[in-house]
Amino acid sequence: MDKLLLSLLLVIVVLLIILFALFFLLVFYRMQEVKKKEAIGKYIEDRQVDWYEYLFGDGLSLVALKPHKNLELEAIDELFFRINYHFSSEEINDKVNAFASLYMSDYYSKKLTSRSRELRINTLNKISLFNLQFMLDPVSSLLEKKKKYSKTELLLIYEIIVKFSRTDFVTHFVAPKVPLGEFDYKKLLMELDEEQINLLAKDFNVLPELLQLTMIEIIGVHHYLDWLPLLHQCLDNPAQEIRIRALKSIAELGVANSLELYESFSHSTIWEERLMTAKIFRFAPTEEALPILERLIKDPNYQVRAQAAKSIKSLKNGHQALYSVITMSTDEFAIDVAEEMFGKEY
């Protein structure tokens, strides 16, 4: 019994020693962190005038600001973040790039290969935020390594490649390292300009379906009229969602120059396709649109009927056409939705 108590006491003592050791280690690291932050703050305070003169004026050379130790690099990195938060201009960005490319390439490259995922993500965010174009190659090279990166990291890597490369991004969009969702693709596509989107469109048929859906949506949102032939091509796609999205984007483009092609979808067994057709025909000439919309206003689906009524109202003499439906139709659903729409303002 005494031996058991002695062993238990010994275990408790060892555990207490370990806990005290961890506590003092934590305190030590905390003190080091505080000391580091104070040193960074002091550097920024001491050199703030010099940096403002360099970034906002013409009186100070790069050599005069050359960092001599890692702590100064940390301070400059923090200073860039503060400057970027409060000021943003092409001239400042160029000066930040000039300095960072000369003195901070190794600094950021080492952080990109850190074991700490948080540090890697923070570095990628800063490369994008500071527009450090010279870091494109080190960032791209991360994808060539066997190391597994989180989805957050990969999205940031792709975002940087999109930002600084006119063509390299296509390969990564076609075959991403991890499955991407529609929201992920939308975030990346919003970074592209029209020239890059046109480049991506050339490979449309080999893109992942979610990316195709997102691109189709972007066409309508940004009113890329040059992409109308691609939308027409999508109308023959066996995937139902692609056809619906294509019809939706055509409606958002506000064009109705292939009425025979669109009219066929007014007979679709899929109500969403009939709904989008009703939206498209609000832009067609009255004499061509009215027969289609008068049929769709009798549709079994309420949303299709409501859209058809709304589209009729937007046509030339639309109020008169709605009144004719109210007074002459024998379809109770059509009459109800026409009456509902007749007095609304849009």
C-alpha positions as CSV (number, residue, x, y, z in Angstrom):
1,M,0.0,0.0,0.0
2,D,2.8,2.3,0.9
3,K,4.5,1.6,-2.4
4,L,1.3,2.4,-4.3
5,L,0.9,5.7,-2.5
6,L,4.6,6.5,-3.1
7,S,4.2,5.7,-6.8
8,L,1.1,7.9,-7.0
9,L,2.8,10.7,-5.3
10,L,5.8,10.4,-7.6
11,V,3.4,10.6,-10.6
12,I,1.8,13.7,-9.2
13,V,5.1,15.4,-8.6
14,V,6.3,14.6,-12.2
15,L,3.0,16.0,-13.6
16,L,3.3,19.2,-11.5
17,I,6.9,19.6,-12.7
18,I,5.8,19.2,-16.3
19,L,2.9,21.7,-15.8
20,F,5.2,24.3,-14.2
21,A,7.7,23.8,-17.0
22,L,5.0,24.3,-19.6
23,F,3.7,27.4,-17.7
24,F,7.1,29.0,-17.6
25,L,7.8,28.1,-21.2
26,L,4.5,29.8,-22.2
27,V,5.4,32.8,-20.1
28,F,8.8,33.0,-21.7
29,Y,7.3,32.8,-25.3
30,R,4.7,35.4,-24.3
31,M,7.4,37.7,-23.0
32,Q,9.4,37.2,-26.2
33,E,6.3,38.0,-28.3
34,V,5.6,41.2,-26.3
35,K,9.3,42.2,-26.6
36,K,9.2,41.5,-30.4
37,K,6.0,43.6,-30.8
38,E,7.5,46.4,-28.8
39,A,10.7,46.3,-31.0
40,I,8.5,46.4,-34.2
41,G,6.5,49.3,-32.8
42,K,9.7,51.2,-32.0
43,Y,11.1,50.6,-35.5
44,I,7.9,51.9,-37.1
45,E,7.9,54.9,-34.8
46,D,11.5,55.7,-35.4
47,R,11.4,55.2,-39.2
48,Q,7.9,56.3,-40.0
49,V,8.9,59.6,-41.4
50,D,11.5,58.0,-43.7
51,W,9.0,55.5,-45.0
52,Y,6.4,58.1,-45.6
53,E,9.0,60.1,-47.5
54,Y,9.8,57.1,-49.6
55,L,6.2,56.0,-50.3
56,F,4.6,59.4,-50.7
57,G,7.5,61.6,-51.8
58,D,10.8,61.4,-53.9
59,G,13.4,62.2,-51.3
60,L,14.6,58.8,-50.0
61,S,16.4,56.0,-51.8
62,L,15.8,52.3,-51.4
63,V,19.3,51.8,-50.0
64,A,18.6,54.2,-47.0
65,L,15.8,51.8,-45.9
66,K,17.6,48.5,-46.4
67,P,16.8,46.2,-43.5
68,H,19.7,44.7,-41.6
69,K,18.0,42.0,-39.5
70,N,14.9,39.8,-39.5
71,L,13.1,41.9,-36.9
72,E,13.3,44.9,-39.3
73,L,11.7,42.8,-42.0
74,E,8.9,41.9,-39.7
75,A,8.4,45.6,-38.9
76,I,8.4,46.6,-42.6
77,D,5.9,43.8,-43.3
78,E,3.7,45.2,-40.5
79,L,4.2,48.8,-41.9
80,F,3.1,47.7,-45.4
81,F,0.0,46.2,-43.9
82,R,-0.9,49.5,-42.1
83,I,-0.1,51.6,-45.2
84,N,-2.3,49.3,-47.3
85,Y,-5.1,49.6,-44.9
86,H,-5.2,53.4,-45.0
87,F,-3.9,54.2,-48.4
88,S,-4.1,52.6,-51.8
89,S,-2.6,53.8,-55.1
90,E,-0.7,52.4,-58.1
91,E,2.3,54.6,-57.2
92,I,2.5,53.3,-53.6
93,N,2.0,49.7,-54.9
94,D,4.9,50.1,-57.3
95,K,7.2,51.4,-54.5
96,V,6.2,48.6,-52.2
97,N,6.9,46.1,-55.0
98,A,10.2,47.7,-55.8
99,F,11.4,47.5,-52.2
100,A,10.0,44.1,-51.4
101,S,11.4,42.5,-54.6
102,L,14.9,43.8,-53.7
103,Y,15.0,43.0,-50.0
104,M,12.1,40.7,-49.0
105,S,11.8,37.9,-51.5
106,D,13.6,35.4,-49.3
107,Y,11.6,36.6,-46.3
108,Y,8.2,35.8,-47.9
109,S,9.5,32.6,-49.6
110,K,10.6,31.2,-46.2
111,K,7.2,32.0,-44.7
112,L,5.5,30.2,-47.6
113,T,7.3,27.0,-46.7
114,S,6.7,27.3,-43.0
115,R,5.3,24.3,-41.1
116,S,2.6,26.7,-39.7
117,R,-0.5,26.7,-41.9
118,E,-1.7,29.9,-40.3
119,L,1.6,31.6,-41.2
120,R,1.4,30.3,-44.8
121,I,-2.1,31.6,-45.2
122,N,-1.2,34.9,-43.6
123,T,1.7,35.3,-46.1
124,L,-0.4,34.3,-49.1
125,N,-3.0,36.9,-48.0
126,K,-0.3,39.6,-47.8
127,I,1.2,38.7,-51.2
128,S,-2.3,39.2,-52.7
129,L,-3.1,42.3,-50.6
130,F,0.3,44.0,-51.3
131,N,0.1,43.0,-55.0
132,L,3.6,41.5,-54.8
133,Q,3.9,40.3,-58.4
134,F,7.5,39.2,-58.0
135,M,6.2,36.4,-55.7
136,L,4.3,34.7,-58.6
137,D,6.9,32.0,-59.2
138,P,7.5,31.1,-55.6
139,V,3.7,30.8,-55.1
140,S,3.2,28.8,-58.3
141,S,6.0,26.4,-57.3
142,L,4.0,25.4,-54.2
143,L,1.6,23.5,-56.5
144,E,4.5,21.4,-57.8
145,K,5.4,20.1,-54.4
146,K,3.9,16.9,-53.0
147,K,2.9,18.7,-49.8
148,K,-0.9,18.7,-49.2
149,Y,-2.3,22.2,-48.8
150,S,-5.7,23.1,-47.3
151,K,-8.5,24.3,-49.6
152,T,-8.1,27.8,-48.1
153,E,-4.4,27.8,-49.1
154,L,-5.1,26.5,-52.6
155,L,-7.8,29.1,-53.2
156,L,-5.3,31.8,-52.2
157,I,-2.7,30.4,-54.5
158,Y,-5.1,30.3,-57.4
159,E,-6.2,33.8,-56.6
160,I,-2.6,35.0,-56.8
161,I,-2.0,33.2,-60.0
162,V,-5.1,34.7,-61.5
163,K,-4.0,38.1,-60.4
164,F,-0.5,38.1,-61.7
165,S,-0.6,35.7,-64.7
166,R,-2.6,36.2,-67.9
167,T,-2.6,32.6,-69.0
168,D,-1.2,30.1,-66.3
169,F,-4.4,30.1,-64.3
170,V,-6.4,28.2,-67.0
171,T,-4.6,24.9,-66.2
172,H,-5.4,25.2,-62.5
173,F,-9.1,26.0,-63.2
174,V,-9.5,23.0,-65.5
175,A,-7.9,20.6,-63.0
176,P,-7.8,22.0,-59.5
177,K,-5.8,20.2,-56.8
178,V,-8.9,19.8,-54.6
179,P,-12.6,19.7,-55.6
180,L,-14.0,23.3,-55.6
181,G,-17.5,24.4,-55.0
182,E,-19.6,26.9,-57.0
183,F,-18.9,29.6,-54.5
184,D,-15.2,29.0,-54.8
185,Y,-15.3,29.3,-58.5
186,K,-17.4,32.4,-58.3
187,K,-14.9,34.1,-56.0
188,L,-12.0,33.2,-58.4
189,L,-13.9,34.2,-61.6
190,M,-14.7,37.6,-60.1
191,E,-10.9,38.3,-60.1
192,L,-10.7,37.8,-63.9
193,D,-11.0,40.5,-66.5
194,E,-12.9,40.0,-69.7
195,E,-9.7,39.0,-71.6
196,Q,-9.0,36.2,-69.1
197,I,-12.6,35.0,-69.2
198,N,-12.5,34.8,-73.0
199,L,-9.3,32.8,-72.7
200,L,-11.0,30.4,-70.2
201,A,-14.1,30.2,-72.5
202,K,-12.0,28.6,-75.2
203,D,-11.6,25.5,-73.0
204,F,-15.3,25.6,-71.9
205,N,-16.1,22.0,-72.8
206,V,-13.3,20.5,-70.7
207,L,-14.0,22.6,-67.6
208,P,-15.6,21.0,-64.5
209,E,-19.4,21.3,-64.7
210,L,-19.6,23.6,-61.6
211,L,-17.1,26.0,-63.3
212,Q,-19.2,25.9,-66.4
213,L,-22.3,26.8,-64.4
214,T,-20.5,29.7,-62.7
215,M,-19.1,31.0,-66.0
216,I,-22.6,31.0,-67.5
217,E,-23.8,33.0,-64.6
218,I,-21.0,35.5,-64.9
219,I,-21.9,36.1,-68.5
220,G,-25.3,37.4,-67.5
221,V,-24.1,39.3,-64.4
222,H,-21.4,41.2,-66.4
223,H,-23.4,41.4,-69.7
224,Y,-20.8,39.8,-71.9
225,L,-22.8,39.9,-75.2
226,D,-19.9,38.4,-77.1
227,W,-20.6,35.2,-75.2
228,L,-24.1,34.8,-76.6
229,P,-23.1,32.1,-79.1
230,L,-21.6,30.1,-76.2
231,L,-24.9,30.3,-74.3
232,H,-26.7,29.1,-77.4
233,Q,-24.3,26.2,-77.5
234,C,-25.2,25.4,-73.9
235,L,-28.9,25.1,-74.8
236,D,-28.1,21.8,-76.4
237,N,-26.3,20.5,-73.4
238,P,-27.8,17.3,-71.9
239,A,-27.3,18.7,-68.3
240,Q,-30.5,20.4,-67.3
241,E,-28.9,22.9,-64.9
242,I,-26.6,24.2,-67.6
243,R,-29.6,24.7,-70.0
244,I,-31.5,26.6,-67.3
245,R,-28.5,28.8,-66.3
246,A,-27.9,29.5,-70.0
247,L,-31.5,30.6,-70.5
248,K,-31.3,32.8,-67.4
249,S,-28.1,34.5,-68.6
250,I,-29.7,35.1,-72.0
251,A,-32.6,36.8,-70.2
252,E,-30.2,38.9,-68.2
253,L,-28.5,40.0,-71.4
254,G,-31.8,41.4,-72.5
255,V,-31.6,40.0,-76.1
256,A,-34.1,37.9,-78.1
257,N,-32.5,37.5,-81.5
258,S,-33.0,33.7,-81.8
259,L,-36.7,33.4,-81.0
260,E,-37.2,30.1,-82.7
261,L,-34.5,28.6,-80.5
262,Y,-35.9,30.1,-77.3
263,E,-39.5,29.3,-78.2
264,S,-38.9,25.6,-78.2
265,F,-38.2,25.8,-74.4
266,S,-41.7,27.2,-73.8
267,H,-42.9,23.6,-74.4
268,S,-40.3,22.1,-72.1
269,T,-41.5,19.6,-69.4
270,I,-39.1,21.4,-67.0
271,W,-40.9,24.4,-65.5
272,E,-37.7,26.4,-64.8
273,E,-36.9,26.3,-68.6
274,R,-40.4,27.6,-69.3
275,L,-39.9,30.3,-66.7
276,M,-36.7,31.5,-68.2
277,T,-38.3,31.5,-71.7
278,A,-41.1,33.8,-70.3
279,K,-38.3,36.1,-69.1
280,I,-36.6,36.2,-72.4
281,F,-39.7,37.0,-74.4
282,R,-40.2,40.2,-72.6
283,F,-37.5,41.6,-74.9
284,A,-39.1,40.3,-78.1
285,P,-41.3,42.3,-80.5
286,T,-44.9,42.3,-79.2
287,E,-46.3,40.5,-82.3
288,E,-43.9,37.6,-81.8
289,A,-43.8,37.5,-78.0
290,L,-47.5,37.8,-77.3
291,P,-48.6,34.3,-78.6
292,I,-45.9,32.6,-76.6
293,L,-46.6,34.6,-73.4
294,E,-50.4,34.2,-73.7
295,R,-49.8,30.4,-73.7
296,L,-47.4,30.6,-70.8
297,I,-49.8,32.7,-68.7
298,K,-52.0,29.5,-68.6
299,D,-49.0,27.4,-67.4
300,P,-49.7,24.9,-64.6
301,N,-46.8,26.4,-62.6
302,Y,-47.6,29.7,-60.8
303,Q,-44.1,31.2,-61.2
304,V,-44.3,30.6,-64.9
305,R,-47.7,32.2,-65.1
306,A,-46.6,35.2,-63.0
307,Q,-43.5,35.8,-65.1
308,A,-45.5,35.5,-68.3
309,A,-47.9,38.1,-67.0
310,K,-45.0,40.4,-66.0
311,S,-43.4,40.0,-69.4
312,I,-46.7,40.8,-71.2
313,K,-47.1,43.9,-69.1
314,S,-43.6,45.1,-70.2
315,L,-44.4,44.8,-73.9
316,K,-45.7,47.6,-76.0
317,N,-49.5,47.9,-75.2
318,G,-48.9,45.4,-72.5
319,H,-51.7,46.7,-70.2
320,Q,-54.1,46.3,-73.0
321,A,-52.9,42.7,-73.6
322,L,-53.3,41.9,-69.9
323,Y,-56.8,43.4,-69.9
324,S,-57.7,41.2,-72.9
325,V,-56.6,38.1,-70.9
326,I,-58.8,39.2,-67.9
327,T,-61.9,39.9,-70.0
328,M,-61.6,37.2,-72.7
329,S,-59.7,34.2,-71.3
330,T,-61.5,31.1,-70.0
331,D,-58.6,30.0,-67.9
332,E,-59.2,31.0,-64.3
333,F,-55.5,30.7,-63.4
334,A,-54.5,33.0,-66.3
335,I,-57.2,35.5,-65.3
336,D,-56.1,35.5,-61.6
337,V,-52.5,36.2,-62.4
338,A,-53.3,38.8,-65.0
339,E,-55.5,40.7,-62.5
340,E,-52.8,40.4,-59.9
341,M,-50.2,41.8,-62.3
342,F,-52.4,44.5,-63.9
343,G,-52.3,46.9,-61.0
344,K,-48.7,46.3,-59.9
345,E,-46.0,48.9,-60.6
346,Y,-42.5,47.7,-61.9
